[in-house]
Amino acid sequence: MEYGDIANYVNGVQHLSQGWQDMLLIPDPAAGAVFSRKIPPETWEKVIAVRFNFQASGVVANRFLAIQYLNADDVVFLQQQSSGTVVAGNLVTPNLFVGGSGNAGGASGATYGVLPDLLLPSGYSWRLNVSGLDAGDQASLVRVLVQRIPSDVASGDRYYEVLEAWRAMTGG
């Protein structure tokens, strides 16, 4: 394996793999519904950044937005808050990303939050969760930046081949 080949495998400090980044444009869900994504069989994914609008209807008092991570059995194993309390009738635009320094939540306007640095295997999923969701609430303009890694690279023999080559090259 040549140095250039190894460089193609580096994905952050924690993971060695071959992959690419994609900007996912998630279709707007119907009013009263949330967006979600199941990791396809051919890749593993790391959610790097998420931005979306959430318009709360004027009916229900408060909403609490979070991104949930689910295992292959659709069981939530992690939940990350994505805004402050959203009150009836308000529009909030959460901006969430890996590597942030903390949360800046609010009831309206732009909010900021941290996403966990997780590489999710195929079959896992993530979604928006809204406590107090009303039939008139609307999520829209969902944009997600993901790191995608082929499944055969992220697990199995190729991962260890790359890791050993990297260690041999760097002395680490």
Secondary structure, 3 states (H helix, E strand, C coil): CCHHHHHCCEECCCEECCCEEEEEEECCCCCCCCCEEECCCCEEEEEEEEEEEEECCCCCCEEEEEEEEECCCCCEEEEEECCCCEECCCEEEEEEEECCCCCECCCCEEEEEEECCCCECCCCEEEEEEECCCCCCEEEEEEEEEEEEEHHHHCCHHHHHHHHHHHHHHCC
